[in-house]
Each structure stands twice: as C-alpha cells, then as structure tokens.
Amino acid sequence: MTRIPGHDRDIIEQAMYLPMVLTVLEKDRMIIDKSPFKLKEPYLNLVEETIRVVQKDLKVVNDNMRKGNMKVHKIGQDEAFTMYSFLYKGFEEQHNYFNPRIRNKVHELMEYYLYKRFNS
C-alpha cells in the first residue's frame, strides 16, 4: 500500500516522464537537423518550442518536488520493467513500471506537447 497521495504521485511521475520526453525531442531535433528536408526550419522551430515548454513544465514539477520533500531515482531496468525509488517526506517506496506503459505515457505526452495542448 502506498503512502503517497494521488496528487503527489502524479507530480513524481511527471518528474520521471518529462525528462524522457525531453530526451526524445532532443534526439528528434538532431535527426531533423541532419535530414535532407527542403524546409527544415518549421520542423526545428516546432521541436525547439516544444522543448522550451516541456523544460518550463519540468521546472515547475521540480519546484513542487522540492517543496513537497519528494525525490525519484531510477534503481534498475530489465527488458520488461523499470524500478524507481520514490522518497516522499522521509518514506521510501519502490515501484515497478512496465516498460510499454512508460513508452505509452511518453507517447501520450509527446502528442500533448506537440499539438494537443493547442486544442485545450
């Protein structure tokens, strides 16, 4: 049973997922930059602006983590699961995340930051 309230757990999970989103966007930016697009500037601008928005949101998450005395550390990973340690107000909990679930969540966040955020 977890001692972490749902709202705080959402913040901790954002601290896990947003750096992954940034990693994917940075790699994509490098690929776009090296690709033979005729007009790469619009794509680069979209990715770079998205990176800035994600970084801004990650700063808010990190500030909330610091204020709430919360930390998250990746402990280990195998082909199916990734284990994280959540430190919450002096308590430590370990949580396993199914790797396809992580990939799906990062995919969902990528969609949100690239185009769905403009519709909400």
KOLFI-667576 format. One record per residue: residue in one letter; y, x, z of N, C-alpha, C in turn. Coordinates in pm, 1 decimal. Atoms other than C-alpha are relative to their C-alpha. Layout:
N
node r = A&n_v = Y&n_u = X&n_w = Z&ca_v = Y&ca_u = X&ca_w = Z&c_v = Y&c_u = X&c_w = Z
...
This chain:
120
node r = M&n_v = -118.5&n_u = 84.6&n_w = 0.0&ca_v = 0.0&ca_u = 0.0&ca_w = 0.0&c_v = 124.3&c_u = 88.7&c_w = 0.0
node r = T&n_v = -121.0&n_u = -80.2&n_w = 12.2&ca_v = 336.9&ca_u = 137.1&ca_w = -96.7&c_v = 105.9&c_u = -45.0&c_w = 100.4
node r = R&n_v = -110.4&n_u = 29.8&n_w = -91.4&ca_v = 627.1&ca_u = 158.1&ca_w = 146.6&c_v = 132.7&c_u = -7.3&c_w = -73.9
node r = I&n_v = -122.7&n_u = -7.0&n_w = 79.3&ca_v = 878.6&ca_u = 181.2&ca_w = -134.1&c_v = 32.4&c_u = -138.8&c_w = -55.4
node r = P&n_v = -39.9&n_u = 130.2&n_w = 56.0&ca_v = 1067.6&ca_u = -140.9&ca_w = -214.0&c_v = 9.6&c_u = 6.9&c_w = -153.0
node r = G&n_v = 0.9&n_u = 6.4&n_w = 145.0&ca_v = 1058.6&ca_u = -253.0&ca_w = -576.6&c_v = 124.0&c_u = 58.1&c_w = -65.7
node r = H&n_v = -124.6&n_u = -50.1&n_w = 58.1&ca_v = 1425.1&ca_u = -175.5&ca_w = -645.4&c_v = 4.5&c_u = 152.4&c_w = 3.1
node r = D&n_v = -1.5&n_u = -146.0&n_w = -11.6&ca_v = 1392.5&ca_u = 181.2&ca_w = -516.9&c_v = -107.6&c_u = 63.8&c_w = -86.7
node r = R&n_v = 105.9&n_u = -52.1&n_w = 86.5&ca_v = 1066.1&ca_u = 230.9&ca_w = -702.4&c_v = 45.4&c_u = 0.5&c_w = -145.5
node r = D&n_v = -55.4&n_u = 2.8&n_w = 135.7&ca_v = 1243.4&ca_u = 128.0&ca_w = -1024.3&c_v = 92.0&c_u = 119.6&c_w = -23.2
node r = I&n_v = -89.9&n_u = -115.2&n_w = 11.3&ca_v = 1504.4&ca_u = 397.3&ca_w = -959.1&c_v = -81.6&c_u = 127.9&c_w = -15.1
node r = I&n_v = 84.8&n_u = -119.3&n_w = 7.3&ca_v = 1233.8&ca_u = 657.9&ca_w = -900.6&c_v = -67.1&c_u = 9.7&c_w = -137.5
node r = E&n_v = 64.5&n_u = -2.2&n_w = 131.7&ca_v = 1054.5&ca_u = 557.4&ca_w = -1218.6&c_v = 99.7&c_u = 33.6&c_w = -110.6
node r = Q&n_v = -102.2&n_u = -39.0&n_w = 97.6&ca_v = 1380.1&ca_u = 583.6&ca_w = -1413.6&c_v = 22.2&c_u = 151.3&c_w = 3.2
node r = A&n_v = -14.5&n_u = -145.9&n_w = -12.7&ca_v = 1408.5&ca_u = 939.3&ca_w = -1278.3&c_v = -117.1&c_u = 72.4&c_w = -66.0
node r = M&n_v = 114.2&n_u = -58.1&n_w = 72.4&ca_v = 1064.9&ca_u = 1001.7&ca_w = -1433.1&c_v = 17.8&c_u = -16.7&c_w = -151.2
node r = Y&n_v = 1.0&n_u = 33.8&n_w = 142.0&ca_v = 1118.1&ca_u = 831.2&ca_w = -1767.8&c_v = 120.4&c_u = 52.2&c_w = -78.7
node r = L&n_v = -119.1&n_u = -38.4&n_w = 76.4&ca_v = 1476.1&ca_u = 917.8&ca_w = -1865.6&c_v = -2.8&c_u = 146.1&c_w = -46.3
node r = P&n_v = 11.6&n_u = -136.0&n_w = 54.1&ca_v = 1413.8&ca_u = 1295.7&ca_w = -1884.3&c_v = -97.4&c_u = 9.2&c_w = -118.1
node r = M&n_v = 93.3&n_u = 2.3&n_w = 113.3&ca_v = 1120.2&ca_u = 1219.1&ca_w = -2115.5&c_v = 69.9&c_u = -52.5&c_w = -124.6
node r = V&n_v = -76.5&n_u = 54.7&n_w = 112.4&ca_v = 1348.3&ca_u = 1009.6&ca_w = -2336.1&c_v = 92.4&c_u = 108.1&c_w = -55.8
node r = L&n_v = -88.2&n_u = -108.3&n_w = 45.3&ca_v = 1595.3&ca_u = 1299.8&ca_w = -2349.4&c_v = -76.9&c_u = 106.9&c_w = -77.0
node r = T&n_v = 82.3&n_u = -100.2&n_w = 68.3&ca_v = 1317.3&ca_u = 1541.2&ca_w = -2447.7&c_v = -34.6&c_u = -46.3&c_w = -141.4
node r = V&n_v = 34.5&n_u = 54.6&n_w = 131.9&ca_v = 1207.7&ca_u = 1315.2&ca_w = -2734.6&c_v = 123.3&c_u = 0.2&c_w = -90.7
node r = L&n_v = -122.3&n_u = 3.9&n_w = 80.6&ca_v = 1566.3&ca_u = 1268.8&ca_w = -2854.2&c_v = 44.7&c_u = 139.3&c_w = -43.1
node r = E&n_v = -37.9&n_u = -137.9&n_w = 35.1&ca_v = 1638.6&ca_u = 1643.2&ca_w = -2843.6&c_v = -90.2&c_u = 54.3&c_w = -110.3
node r = K&n_v = 92.5&n_u = -45.3&n_w = 104.7&ca_v = 1326.0&ca_u = 1718.6&ca_w = -3047.4&c_v = 29.8&c_u = -69.5&c_w = -131.7
node r = D&n_v = -32.4&n_u = 73.6&n_w = 121.6&ca_v = 1415.5&ca_u = 1445.9&ca_w = -3294.9&c_v = 129.5&c_u = 50.8&c_w = -62.6
node r = R&n_v = -127.4&n_u = -53.8&n_w = 50.9&ca_v = 1768.4&ca_u = 1583.2&ca_w = -3324.5&c_v = -22.9&c_u = 130.0&c_w = -76.1
node r = M&n_v = 29.5&n_u = -127.0&n_w = 68.1&ca_v = 1630.3&ca_u = 1926.3&ca_w = -3414.9&c_v = -73.3&c_u = -24.8&c_w = -131.9
node r = I&n_v = 73.3&n_u = 32.1&n_w = 123.3&ca_v = 1393.5&ca_u = 1773.9&ca_w = -3672.6&c_v = 94.4&c_u = -56.1&c_w = -105.7
node r = I&n_v = -97.2&n_u = 57.4&n_w = 94.0&ca_v = 1673.0&ca_u = 1570.6&ca_w = -3831.2&c_v = 91.4&c_u = 109.0&c_w = -54.0
node r = D&n_v = -90.0&n_u = -107.2&n_w = 40.8&ca_v = 1896.5&ca_u = 1877.1&ca_w = -3838.8&c_v = -64.0&c_u = 91.2&c_w = -105.0
node r = K&n_v = 69.7&n_u = -89.9&n_w = 93.2&ca_v = 1633.4&ca_u = 2078.9&ca_w = -4028.2&c_v = -57.2&c_u = -72.0&c_w = -121.3
node r = S&n_v = 61.2&n_u = 76.4&n_w = 108.8&ca_v = 1520.9&ca_u = 1799.3&ca_w = -4258.9&c_v = 92.7&c_u = -6.4&c_w = -121.7
node r = P&n_v = -80.9&n_u = 2.2&n_w = 122.9&ca_v = 1636.1&ca_u = 1759.2&ca_w = -4617.8&c_v = 66.4&c_u = -135.8&c_w = -29.1
node r = F&n_v = -74.4&n_u = 124.0&n_w = 24.0&ca_v = 1832.4&ca_u = 1436.2&ca_w = -4569.6&c_v = 123.8&c_u = 30.7&c_w = -83.5
node r = K&n_v = -124.6&n_u = -18.5&n_w = 75.0&ca_v = 2115.7&ca_u = 1392.6&ca_w = -4813.5&c_v = 119.6&c_u = -17.0&c_w = 92.3
node r = L&n_v = -108.4&n_u = 26.9&n_w = -94.4&ca_v = 2336.1&ca_u = 1247.5&ca_w = -4541.1&c_v = -58.5&c_u = -1.6&c_w = 140.5
node r = K&n_v = 59.3&n_u = -3.5&n_w = -134.3&ca_v = 2214.2&ca_u = 1362.6&ca_w = -4201.5&c_v = 98.6&c_u = -31.9&c_w = 110.4
node r = E&n_v = -100.4&n_u = 22.7&n_w = -104.9&ca_v = 2540.0&ca_u = 1317.1&ca_w = -4013.3&c_v = -13.7&c_u = -135.1&c_w = 70.4
node r = P&n_v = 14.1&n_u = 127.7&n_w = -72.0&ca_v = 2492.8&ca_u = 943.7&ca_w = -3943.2&c_v = -118.8&c_u = -0.8&c_w = 96.2
node r = Y&n_v = 117.1&n_u = -5.6&n_w = -86.5&ca_v = 2145.5&ca_u = 1008.5&ca_w = -3801.8&c_v = 25.3&c_u = 90.0&c_w = 120.5
node r = L&n_v = -32.1&n_u = -92.2&n_w = -109.5&ca_v = 2261.8&ca_u = 1305.7&ca_w = -3597.8&c_v = 98.3&c_u = -62.9&c_w = 97.5
node r = N&n_v = -97.8&n_u = 65.6&n_w = -87.6&ca_v = 2558.1&ca_u = 1108.3&ca_w = -3465.5&c_v = -65.4&c_u = -105.7&c_w = 87.8
node r = L&n_v = 69.9&n_u = 102.1&n_w = -77.1&ca_v = 2331.5&ca_u = 821.6&ca_w = -3359.0&c_v = -82.1&c_u = 63.4&c_w = 111.5
node r = V&n_v = 84.9&n_u = -64.0&n_w = -99.9&ca_v = 2088.8&ca_u = 1052.2&ca_w = -3179.7&c_v = 85.4&c_u = 68.4&c_w = 106.6
node r = E&n_v = -84.9&n_u = -69.2&n_w = -96.9&ca_v = 2365.2&ca_u = 1258.1&ca_w = -3016.6&c_v = 72.2&c_u = -98.1&c_w = 92.4
node r = E&n_v = -64.7&n_u = 101.5&n_w = -84.5&ca_v = 2549.0&ca_u = 948.1&ca_w = -2893.8&c_v = -101.5&c_u = -61.7&c_w = 95.2
node r = T&n_v = 106.4&n_u = 53.6&n_w = -85.8&ca_v = 2220.9&ca_u = 810.4&ca_w = -2760.2&c_v = -32.2&c_u = 98.4&c_w = 111.7
node r = I&n_v = 24.1&n_u = -103.6&n_w = -102.1&ca_v = 2160.6&ca_u = 1140.3&ca_w = -2577.7&c_v = 108.6&c_u = -6.3&c_w = 106.6
node r = R&n_v = -110.2&n_u = 7.3&n_w = -97.2&ca_v = 2503.3&ca_u = 1112.1&ca_w = -2415.1&c_v = -14.1&c_u = -121.2&c_w = 92.7
node r = V&n_v = 15.6&n_u = 121.7&n_w = -80.2&ca_v = 2434.8&ca_u = 755.6&ca_w = -2298.4&c_v = -115.4&c_u = 16.7&c_w = 99.0
node r = V&n_v = 115.1&n_u = -20.9&n_w = -88.3&ca_v = 2093.0&ca_u = 849.5&ca_w = -2157.1&c_v = 36.6&c_u = 98.5&c_w = 110.9
node r = Q&n_v = -42.7&n_u = -97.3&n_w = -101.8&ca_v = 2244.6&ca_u = 1151.5&ca_w = -1978.3&c_v = 90.1&c_u = -65.3&c_w = 104.0
node r = K&n_v = -89.2&n_u = 71.1&n_w = -92.8&ca_v = 2511.5&ca_u = 927.8&ca_w = -1826.4&c_v = -81.6&c_u = -89.2&c_w = 93.7
node r = D&n_v = 85.0&n_u = 85.2&n_w = -82.7&ca_v = 2247.8&ca_u = 681.1&ca_w = -1704.6&c_v = -85.9&c_u = 83.5&c_w = 94.8
node r = L&n_v = 80.3&n_u = -87.5&n_w = -84.9&ca_v = 2033.8&ca_u = 966.5&ca_w = -1571.2&c_v = 83.4&c_u = 54.3&c_w = 115.4
node r = K&n_v = -87.1&n_u = -46.8&n_w = -108.4&ca_v = 2331.6&ca_u = 1093.8&ca_w = -1371.0&c_v = 12.9&c_u = -107.3&c_w = 107.6
node r = V&n_v = -7.3&n_u = 111.0&n_w = -95.6&ca_v = 2367.2&ca_u = 750.4&ca_w = -1209.2&c_v = -130.1&c_u = -10.2&c_w = 78.4
node r = V&n_v = 130.4&n_u = 5.2&n_w = -67.4&ca_v = 1993.6&ca_u = 746.5&ca_w = -1132.6&c_v = -12.5&c_u = 114.6&c_w = 100.5
node r = N&n_v = 9.1&n_u = -114.7&n_w = -91.3&ca_v = 2009.6&ca_u = 1096.4&ca_w = -982.2&c_v = 91.3&c_u = -16.2&c_w = 121.2
node r = D&n_v = -89.9&n_u = 27.2&n_w = -113.1&ca_v = 2308.4&ca_u = 995.6&ca_w = -767.6&c_v = -63.1&c_u = -100.8&c_w = 95.6
node r = N&n_v = 68.0&n_u = 99.7&n_w = -83.6&ca_v = 2115.0&ca_u = 691.6&ca_w = -643.8&c_v = -119.3&c_u = 60.5&c_w = 72.8
node r = M&n_v = 113.6&n_u = -67.7&n_w = -64.0&ca_v = 1812.6&ca_u = 910.2&ca_w = -573.4&c_v = 49.5&c_u = 82.2&c_w = 119.7
node r = R&n_v = -55.3&n_u = -84.2&n_w = -107.5&ca_v = 2025.7&ca_u = 1147.3&ca_w = -366.3&c_v = 48.4&c_u = -86.7&c_w = 116.1
node r = K&n_v = -50.6&n_u = 88.8&n_w = -104.7&ca_v = 2195.7&ca_u = 863.5&ca_w = -175.5&c_v = -113.1&c_u = -67.4&c_w = 76.4
node r = G&n_v = 112.2&n_u = 69.0&n_w = -62.0&ca_v = 1862.1&ca_u = 692.6&ca_w = -106.4&c_v = -104.9&c_u = 91.9&c_w = 58.1
node r = N&n_v = 94.2&n_u = -99.3&n_w = -52.7&ca_v = 1691.1&ca_u = 1015.8&ca_w = 5.2&c_v = -136.3&c_u = -14.2&c_w = -69.2
node r = M&n_v = 121.3&n_u = 15.7&n_w = 80.8&ca_v = 1437.0&ca_u = 988.8&ca_w = -278.8&c_v = -15.2&c_u = 119.9&c_w = -92.2
node r = K&n_v = 30.7&n_u = -106.9&n_w = 94.9&ca_v = 1265.8&ca_u = 1254.6&ca_w = -489.1&c_v = -129.4&c_u = -34.9&c_w = -70.5
node r = V&n_v = 124.3&n_u = 17.5&n_w = 75.1&ca_v = 996.3&ca_u = 1258.3&ca_w = -753.4&c_v = -39.0&c_u = 135.4&c_w = -58.2
node r = H&n_v = 52.2&n_u = -125.2&n_w = 54.4&ca_v = 776.5&ca_u = 1551.6&ca_w = -856.7&c_v = -129.4&c_u = -29.5&c_w = -73.9
node r = K&n_v = 125.9&n_u = 10.6&n_w = 73.2&ca_v = 507.0&ca_u = 1574.1&ca_w = -1118.7&c_v = -98.8&c_u = 96.4&c_w = 65.0
node r = I&n_v = 101.0&n_u = -81.9&n_w = -67.1&ca_v = 190.8&ca_u = 1700.3&ca_w = -948.9&c_v = -99.9&c_u = 56.2&c_w = -99.2
node r = G&n_v = 101.3&n_u = -44.7&n_w = 94.4&ca_v = -60.5&ca_u = 1716.2&ca_w = -1228.6&c_v = -20.7&c_u = -100.1&c_w = -111.0
node r = Q&n_v = 22.6&n_u = 84.3&n_w = 115.2&ca_v = -183.7&ca_u = 1574.4&ca_w = -1553.5&c_v = -135.3&c_u = 35.2&c_w = -59.1
node r = D&n_v = 120.1&n_u = -23.2&n_w = 79.2&ca_v = -509.8&ca_u = 1531.7&ca_w = -1738.6&c_v = 11.5&c_u = -85.3&c_w = -125.1
node r = E&n_v = -9.5&n_u = 72.6&n_w = 127.1&ca_v = -598.1&ca_u = 1356.4&ca_w = -2063.5&c_v = 28.4&c_u = -148.2&c_w = 17.4
node r = A&n_v = -18.4&n_u = 143.8&n_w = -19.4&ca_v = -577.5&ca_u = 1009.0&ca_w = -1909.4&c_v = 113.7&c_u = -36.7&c_w = 94.9
node r = F&n_v = -96.0&n_u = 36.2&n_w = -103.6&ca_v = -343.2&ca_u = 1018.0&ca_w = -1609.5&c_v = 96.2&c_u = 114.5&c_w = 30.7
node r = T&n_v = -96.7&n_u = -94.7&n_w = -53.3&ca_v = -33.2&ca_u = 1189.8&ca_w = -1476.3&c_v = 29.3&c_u = -42.4&c_w = 142.8
node r = M&n_v = -22.7&n_u = 31.2&n_w = -141.1&ca_v = 12.4&ca_u = 1212.3&ca_w = -1098.8&c_v = 138.6&c_u = 48.0&c_w = 41.7
node r = Y&n_v = -133.1&n_u = -30.1&n_w = -51.8&ca_v = 353.6&ca_u = 1202.7&ca_w = -934.2&c_v = 0.2&c_u = -15.0&c_w = 151.3
node r = S&n_v = -23.8&n_u = 11.8&n_w = -143.3&ca_v = 461.1&ca_u = 1254.7&ca_w = -576.2&c_v = 138.3&c_u = -60.2&c_w = 18.6
node r = F&n_v = -126.5&n_u = 64.9&n_w = -31.4&ca_v = 732.2&ca_u = 1018.0&ca_w = -454.0&c_v = 33.4&c_u = 31.9&c_w = 144.8
node r = L&n_v = -49.9&n_u = -21.5&n_w = -135.6&ca_v = 931.0&ca_u = 1129.2&ca_w = -149.9&c_v = 107.3&c_u = -104.4&c_w = 24.1
node r = Y&n_v = -90.4&n_u = 112.0&n_w = -25.7&ca_v = 1104.5&ca_u = 829.1&ca_w = -0.4&c_v = 30.9&c_u = -6.1&c_w = 149.1
node r = K&n_v = -48.7&n_u = 7.8&n_w = -138.2&ca_v = 1306.8&ca_u = 854.0&ca_w = 321.9&c_v = -99.9&c_u = 61.7&c_w = 99.1
node r = G&n_v = 89.3&n_u = -73.0&n_w = -88.9&ca_v = 1068.7&ca_u = 1107.2&ca_w = 475.1&c_v = -147.2&c_u = -27.4&c_w = -20.5
node r = F&n_v = 139.6&n_u = 31.1&n_w = 27.3&ca_v = 747.2&ca_u = 949.0&ca_w = 347.7&c_v = -37.3&c_u = 50.7&c_w = -138.4
node r = E&n_v = 48.6&n_u = -44.6&n_w = 129.8&ca_v = 536.4&ca_u = 1087.5&ca_w = 64.9&c_v = -112.9&c_u = -91.4&c_w = -46.0
node r = E&n_v = 105.3&n_u = 79.3&n_w = 62.3&ca_v = 326.9&ca_u = 876.6&ca_w = -168.3&c_v = -35.2&c_u = 63.4&c_w = -133.1
node r = Q&n_v = 43.5&n_u = -49.9&n_w = 129.4&ca_v = 121.0&ca_u = 984.5&ca_w = -466.0&c_v = -40.0&c_u = -117.9&c_w = -87.0
node r = H&n_v = 26.6&n_u = 109.1&n_w = 93.5&ca_v = 99.1&ca_u = 762.1&ca_w = -770.6&c_v = -53.7&c_u = 57.1&c_w = -130.5
node r = N&n_v = 55.5&n_u = -35.7&n_w = 130.0&ca_v = -114.2&ca_u = 792.4&ca_w = -1082.8&c_v = 53.5&c_u = -96.1&c_w = -104.8
node r = Y&n_v = -47.2&n_u = 80.6&n_w = 111.7&ca_v = 27.7&ca_u = 670.7&ca_w = -1412.0&c_v = -88.9&c_u = 27.9&c_w = -120.1
node r = F&n_v = 81.0&n_u = -8.9&n_w = 119.6&ca_v = -188.2&ca_u = 601.4&ca_w = -1714.0&c_v = 88.6&c_u = 52.0&c_w = -113.2
node r = N&n_v = -84.7&n_u = -64.0&n_w = 101.3&ca_v = -56.9&ca_u = 825.2&ca_w = -1994.7&c_v = 44.8&c_u = -95.6&c_w = -111.6
node r = P&n_v = -51.2&n_u = 96.1&n_w = 98.3&ca_v = -47.8&ca_u = 544.8&ca_w = -2255.4&c_v = 108.0&c_u = -93.1&c_w = 56.5
node r = R&n_v = -105.7&n_u = 81.6&n_w = -61.7&ca_v = 159.7&ca_u = 340.4&ca_w = -2007.6&c_v = 132.2&c_u = 77.0&c_w = -1.2
node r = I&n_v = -121.0&n_u = -82.8&n_w = 3.0&ca_v = 407.2&ca_u = 628.9&ca_w = -1982.6&c_v = 56.0&c_u = 2.0&c_w = -142.0
node r = R&n_v = -44.0&n_u = -5.3&n_w = 139.5&ca_v = 420.7&ca_u = 659.6&ca_w = -2361.5&c_v = 62.6&c_u = -132.5&c_w = -42.2
node r = N&n_v = -54.6&n_u = 131.1&n_w = 35.2&ca_v = 476.6&ca_u = 283.9&ca_w = -2398.7&c_v = 135.6&c_u = -24.1&c_w = 65.4
node r = K&n_v = -128.2&n_u = 18.1&n_w = -69.3&ca_v = 756.0&ca_u = 284.6&ca_w = -2140.8&c_v = 108.8&c_u = 85.4&c_w = -65.0
node r = V&n_v = -97.3&n_u = -86.3&n_w = 68.5&ca_v = 929.3&ca_u = 580.0&ca_w = -2310.4&c_v = 35.2&c_u = -61.6&c_w = -135.4
node r = H&n_v = -23.8&n_u = 66.9&n_w = 127.6&ca_v = 890.3&ca_u = 397.9&ca_w = -2642.7&c_v = 95.6&c_u = -118.4&c_w = 18.5
node r = E&n_v = -85.2&n_u = 115.2&n_w = -30.4&ca_v = 1046.0&ca_u = 86.1&ca_w = -2490.9&c_v = 143.4&c_u = 44.5&c_w = 31.1
node r = L&n_v = -133.5&n_u = -51.7&n_w = -32.5&ca_v = 1337.0&ca_u = 287.7&ca_w = -2350.0&c_v = 69.0&c_u = 56.5&c_w = -123.7
node r = M&n_v = -58.6&n_u = -52.5&n_w = 124.3&ca_v = 1389.4&ca_u = 461.7&ca_w = -2685.0&c_v = 55.9&c_u = -115.3&c_w = -84.4
node r = E&n_v = -48.4&n_u = 115.6&n_w = 75.2&ca_v = 1415.4&ca_u = 123.6&ca_w = -2856.0&c_v = 127.0&c_u = -56.4&c_w = 63.4
node r = Y&n_v = -117.3&n_u = 53.0&n_w = -68.4&ca_v = 1660.1&ca_u = 4.7&ca_w = -2593.0&c_v = 122.8&c_u = 86.6&c_w = -29.0
node r = Y&n_v = -116.2&n_u = -87.1&n_w = 15.1&ca_v = 1887.3&ca_u = 308.3&ca_w = -2616.6&c_v = 43.8&c_u = 17.0&c_w = -145.4
node r = L&n_v = -38.0&n_u = -20.0&n_w = 139.6&ca_v = 1876.8&ca_u = 337.9&ca_w = -2995.2&c_v = 63.5&c_u = -124.0&c_w = -63.3
node r = Y&n_v = -60.1&n_u = 117.0&n_w = 65.4&ca_v = 1952.2&ca_u = -23.8&ca_w = -3085.3&c_v = 4.5&c_u = -126.3&c_w = 84.1
node r = K&n_v = -0.3&n_u = 126.1&n_w = -75.1&ca_v = 1867.0&ca_u = -296.6&ca_w = -2834.4&c_v = 116.0&c_u = -10.5&c_w = 97.1
node r = R&n_v = -111.8&n_u = 6.3&n_w = -95.0&ca_v = 2147.4&ca_u = -201.9&ca_w = -2596.7&c_v = 125.1&c_u = -60.1&c_w = -64.5
node r = F&n_v = -115.2&n_u = 56.9&n_w = 68.6&ca_v = 2396.0&ca_u = -314.5&ca_w = -2862.1&c_v = -7.5&c_u = -151.6&c_w = -6.8
node r = N&n_v = 19.1&n_u = 144.0&n_w = 8.2&ca_v = 2248.3&ca_u = -665.8&ca_w = -2860.2&c_v = 10.2&c_u = -68.8&c_w = 134.3
node r = S&n_v = -1.3&n_u = 65.9&n_w = -131.8&ca_v = 2260.6&ca_u = -723.3&ca_w = -2484.3&c_v = 136.2&c_u = -7.5&c_w = 61.3
